[in-house]
Amino acid sequence: MTDVLYLDHNATTPVATEVAHAMWPHLTTEFGNPSSATPHGRRARAAVDRAREQVAALIGAEPDEIIFTGGGTEANNLAIRGAAAVASVRVAVTSAIEHPATVAPLAHLHAEHGWQVHEQPVDAEARVLLDAFPDGPIGVGTLILAHNEIGTLEPVAEFSTRVQAAGGVAHADAAQAVGKVPVLVNELGVDLLSIAGHKLYAPKGVGALYVRRGTSIAPVVRGAGQERGLRPGTENVAAIVGLGAAAELAGGLLAAEGVRQTALRELLWDRLAAGIPGLIRVTPREETLPNTLMVAVPDMIGADILEAATSVAASTGSACHAGVHTPSGALLAIGLAPEAALGALRLSVGRSTTESEIEGAAVALAGAAALQRG
């Protein structure tokens, strides 16, 4: 549907043309197994090694610190459960607004292994507050780098310092951040960092985990020795090559796209605020993703607005179960009233988004809100 205005780049991004071109040979003629000693296998191994260098370069890591996974969720599980498996202290620290890919592994540690999980509160801009850090030793600390709904950038560097000072391993879920803002592992000070390919114009089903040299984690899946034994199984060469190409492409576009997408985000806010009375801005103006704008229309249902705005593809800040809408836990955690949180819309622009599309989307959303208001 070419007439649909796509403002859902935080959900997924299209595969970049350059990425698809890089992948194509490995979907057709270059079909070798990287673990094989045949010429086909050696070429596949060289392609995987090259992708490892490309991903490492984007985040300021060394190639041997990159472990390829099946996506961001798997990377989070490997980081959290893998670090927990070798930890001497069963205490974890996180925030109250994490992605389910972090919440679920922590819940598993709590339910199945008796871990204590401390959730740090957040302020009205969804920025984690570190004053309530638990006393005593910590086994694992995990914090989202850029919030997937609101866009807020979290104080990961300070969080890492505190976790490590308490003897713990520090992990950042950077799925929404990598490729949108500069992410350098040495500046963040993390031991582990997760990447999701489909958030930065690579295909779905591929990701990576940065593992700082000297950091001990155990594999979650058992098998052969691929990926330093931490992620066994024959590598998905085509997808890995795609992730490498996407990382290199992102590095070249990062600065310019950050400026351009910030301008588009603010234009969208200006147009929506002028067209929808009482609109609440949830996303902060500073220290946030350049492409993300979450707003809330009080006393309305975000899903109803999007259903009426048929020309706009975006996400809401609520879930619907058996016809009952429930507000996002993250929005409630920042103090937004439930009647406002139910009207949340997450609008995320991308590399292909234009000013004319922003203007059109604002008109469509404002019209849909007016229609729903009656």
Long-range contacts (C-beta under 8 A, 24 or more apart in sequence): 3-311, 4-311, 4-312, 4-313, 5-311, 5-312, 5-313, 5-357, 5-360, 5-361, 5-364, 6-313, 6-350, 6-352, 6-353, 7-312, 7-313, 7-314, 7-347, 7-348, 7-349, 7-353, 7-361, 8-313, 8-314, 8-315, 8-346, 8-348, 9-291, 9-348, 9-349, 9-350, 9-353, 10-148, 10-149, 10-176, 10-199, 10-289, 10-291, 10-292, 10-315, 10-346, 10-348, 11-315, 11-348, 12-198, 12-199, 12-204, 13-198, 13-199, 13-200, 13-201, 13-350, 14-201, 14-350, 14-352, 15-201, 15-202, 15-203, 15-242, 16-201, 16-202, 16-245, 16-246, 16-249, 16-351, 18-245, 18-249, 19-201, 19-202, 19-203, 19-242, 19-245, 19-246, 19-249, 20-242, 22-241, 22-242, 22-244, 22-245, 23-203, 23-238, 23-239, 23-241, 23-242, 23-245, 26-237, 26-238, 26-241, 27-238, 30-237, 32-237, 33-234, 34-226, 34-234, 34-235, 34-237, 35-224, 35-226, 35-234, 44-235, 44-237, 47-237, 47-240, 47-241, 48-235, 48-237, 48-240, 48-241, 50-241, 50-244, 51-240, 51-241, 51-243, 51-244, 51-245, 51-247, 52-244, 53-244, 54-244, 54-245, 54-247, 54-248, 55-195, 55-208, 55-243, 55-244, 55-247, 57-247, 57-248, 57-251, 58-178, 58-179, 58-183, 58-247, 58-248, 58-250, 58-251, 59-174, 59-178, 59-183, 59-184, 59-185, 59-193, 59-195, 59-210, 60-184, 60-185, 60-186, 60-187, 61-185, 61-210, 62-213, 64-213, 64-228, 65-185, 65-210, 65-211, 65-212, 65-213, 66-208, 66-209, 66-210, 66-211, 67-208, 67-209, 67-210, 67-211, 67-227, 67-228, 67-230, 67-231, 68-206, 68-207, 68-208, 68-227, 68-231, 68-235, 68-236, 68-240, 68-243, 69-206, 69-207, 69-208, 69-209, 69-227, 69-231, 70-205, 70-206, 70-207, 70-236, 71-196, 71-197, 71-198, 71-204, 71-205, 71-206, 71-207, 72-101, 72-173, 72-175, 72-194, 72-195, 72-196, 72-199, 72-207, 73-101, 73-196, 73-207, 74-207, 74-220, 74-231, 75-194, 75-195, 75-196, 75-207, 75-208, 75-209, 76-101, 76-102, 76-105, 76-142, 76-171, 76-173, 76-194, 77-101, 77-105, 77-220, 78-209, 78-217, 78-219, 78-220, 78-230, 78-231, 79-142, 79-171, 79-192, 79-193, 79-194, 79-209, 79-217, 80-105, 80-106, 80-109, 80-140, 80-142, 80-171, 81-105, 81-108, 81-109, 81-220, 82-217, 82-218, 82-219, 82-220, 82-230, 83-139, 83-140, 83-169, 83-171, 83-191, 83-192, 83-215, 83-216, 83-217, 84-109, 84-113, 84-115, 84-139, 84-140, 85-217, 85-218, 86-216, 86-217, 86-218, 87-139, 87-140, 87-168, 87-169, 88-139, 89-137, 89-138, 89-139, 89-167, 89-168, 90-114, 90-115, 90-116, 90-139, 91-115, 91-116, 91-118, 91-134, 91-136, 91-137, 91-138, 91-139, 91-140, 91-168, 92-116, 92-117, 92-118, 92-138, 92-139, 92-140, 92-141, 92-142, 93-117, 93-118, 93-120, 93-133, 93-134, 93-138, 93-140, 93-141, 93-142, 93-163, 93-168, 94-118, 94-119, 94-120, 94-141, 94-142, 94-143, 95-119, 95-120, 95-122, 95-128, 95-143, 95-144, 95-154, 96-120, 96-121, 96-122, 96-128, 96-329, 96-330, 96-333, 97-122, 97-126, 97-128, 97-144, 97-147, 97-150, 97-329, 97-330, 97-333, 97-334, 98-142, 98-143, 98-144, 98-173, 99-144, 99-148, 99-173, 99-175, 101-173, 101-175, 102-142, 102-144, 102-173, 106-142, 115-139, 121-333, 122-333, 122-334, 123-334, 124-334, 124-335, 125-150, 125-152, 125-284, 125-334, 126-150, 126-152, 126-282, 126-284, 126-330, 126-333, 126-334, 127-152, 127-154, 127-155, 127-284, 127-287, 128-154, 128-155, 128-159, 130-155, 130-158, 130-159, 130-162, 133-162, 133-166, 136-166, 137-166, 137-167, 137-168, 138-163, 138-166, 138-167, 138-168, 139-167, 139-168, 139-169, 140-168, 140-169, 140-171, 141-168, 141-169, 141-170, 141-171, 142-170, 142-171, 142-172, 142-173, 143-170, 143-171, 143-172, 143-173, 144-172, 144-173, 144-176, 145-172, 145-173, 145-174, 145-176, 145-177, 145-183, 145-188, 145-193, 146-174, 146-176, 146-177, 146-180, 146-181, 146-288, 146-289, 146-292, 147-176, 147-330, 148-175, 148-176, 149-294, 149-317, 149-328, 149-330, 149-331, 149-344, 149-346, 150-282, 150-283, 150-284, 150-288, 150-292, 150-294, 150-330, 150-331, 150-334, 151-176, 151-283, 151-284, 151-288, 151-289, 151-291, 151-292, 151-293, 151-294, 152-283, 152-284, 152-287, 152-288, 153-177, 153-181, 153-287, 153-288, 153-289, 156-188, 156-189, 156-190, 157-187, 157-188, 157-189, 160-188, 160-189, 160-190, 160-191, 161-189, 164-189, 164-191, 169-215, 169-217, 175-199, 175-207, 176-289, 177-289, 178-247, 178-250, 179-246, 179-247, 179-250, 179-254, 180-254, 180-257, 180-258, 180-261, 180-289, 180-290, 180-291, 181-254, 181-258, 181-289, 181-290, 182-254, 185-210, 185-212, 191-215, 192-217, 195-243, 197-239, 197-242, 197-243, 197-246, 200-246, 200-247, 200-250, 201-246, 201-249, 201-250, 201-351, 202-239, 202-242, 202-243, 202-245, 202-246, 202-247, 203-238, 203-239, 203-242, 203-243, 205-236, 205-239, 206-236, 206-239, 206-240, 206-242, 206-243, 207-243, 208-243, 253-351, 257-290, 257-351, 258-290, 259-290, 261-290, 261-291, 261-349, 261-350, 261-353, 262-290, 264-291, 264-349, 264-353, 264-355, 264-358, 265-290, 265-291, 265-292, 265-293, 265-349, 267-355, 267-358, 267-359, 268-293, 268-347, 268-349, 268-358, 268-361, 268-362, 269-293, 269-295, 271-358, 271-359, 271-362, 271-363, 271-366, 272-362, 272-365, 272-366, 275-362, 275-363, 275-365, 275-366, 275-369, 276-365, 276-366, 276-369, 276-370, 280-336, 280-340, 282-317, 282-331, 282-334, 282-336, 282-344, 289-348, 291-348, 291-349, 291-350, 292-346, 292-347, 292-348, 293-346, 293-347, 293-348, 294-344, 294-345, 294-346, 294-347, 295-344, 295-345, 295-347, 296-331, 296-336, 296-340, 296-341, 296-343, 296-344, 296-345, 297-340, 297-343, 297-345, 297-369, 298-337, 298-339, 298-340, 298-343, 299-339, 299-340, 299-343, 300-342, 300-343, 300-369, 300-372, 300-373, 301-325, 301-342, 301-343, 301-372, 302-342, 302-343, 302-344, 302-345, 304-372, 305-343, 305-345, 305-365, 305-368, 305-369, 305-372, 306-345, 306-368, 308-367, 308-368, 308-371, 308-372, 309-361, 309-364, 309-365, 309-367, 309-368, 310-364, 311-360, 311-361, 311-364, 312-361, 312-364, 312-365, 312-368, 314-345, 314-346, 314-347, 314-348, 315-345, 315-346, 315-348, 316-344, 316-345, 316-346, 317-341, 317-342, 317-344, 317-345, 317-346, 318-342, 318-344
